[in-house]
Amino acid sequence: MLSMLCKFFDPAINRRRVWHDGLEFRTNCDRCGAELIRGEQGWREFDAIRDDDPERKPHPNTTETSDIDA
């Protein structure tokens, strides 16, 4: 949930930390740490249900592990 300050003002975006998930640009707010996505109207909080899409790729620095044991 965005902090009160972020609700009244735009989120604090660090342009050096923005990444593309295959569909849209994403980052975290530098002020409150909320996950953000860049929509048609600008930056907004990422909603896991509304924004769920199998085409989205994880953050490039995230390593995914397989659930299959070899």
C-alpha positions in Angstrom: 0.0 0.0 0.0 1.3 3.4 -0.9 2.3 5.7 1.9 0.2 8.8 2.6 2.8 11.0 1.1 2.8 9.0 -2.1 -1.1 9.2 -2.3 -1.0 13.0 -2.4 2.1 13.4 -4.5 3.6 11.3 -7.4 5.6 8.3 -6.4 9.4 8.8 -6.0 10.7 7.1 -9.2 14.4 6.4 -9.5 14.8 6.2 -13.3 17.9 4.1 -13.0 16.0 1.3 -11.4 13.2 1.0 -14.0 13.0 -2.3 -15.9 10.8 -3.8 -18.5 8.9 -7.0 -17.7 8.1 -7.8 -21.3 4.8 -5.9 -21.2 5.3 -2.7 -19.3 7.9 -0.7 -17.3 8.2 -1.5 -13.6 10.1 -0.2 -10.5 9.6 0.4 -6.8 8.8 3.7 -5.1 12.0 5.1 -3.5 9.9 6.7 -0.8 7.6 3.8 0.3 8.9 0.7 -1.5 5.6 -0.1 -3.3 5.8 -2.0 -6.5 4.9 0.2 -9.4 3.9 -0.3 -13.0 3.7 2.4 -15.7 0.2 2.4 -17.1 -1.5 4.6 -19.7 -2.1 7.3 -17.1 1.4 7.2 -15.6 2.9 5.3 -12.7 0.5 3.4 -10.4 0.7 0.6 -7.8 1.2 -2.9 -9.2 -1.9 -5.0 -8.5 -1.0 -8.7 -8.6 -4.6 -9.7 -9.6 -5.3 -7.0 -12.1 -1.8 -7.1 -13.7 -1.4 -10.8 -13.7 -0.2 -12.0 -17.1 1.9 -15.1 -17.9 3.8 -13.0 -20.5 5.4 -10.9 -17.7 9.0 -11.7 -17.0 10.6 -11.6 -13.5 13.1 -8.8 -12.6 16.4 -9.5 -14.5 18.3 -9.8 -11.2 15.9 -12.4 -9.9 16.9 -16.0 -10.2 14.0 -18.4 -10.6 14.3 -22.0 -9.2 12.5 -24.9 -10.6 10.1 -26.9 -8.5 11.2 -30.1 -10.2 13.8 -32.1 -8.3 16.5 -33.7 -10.5 
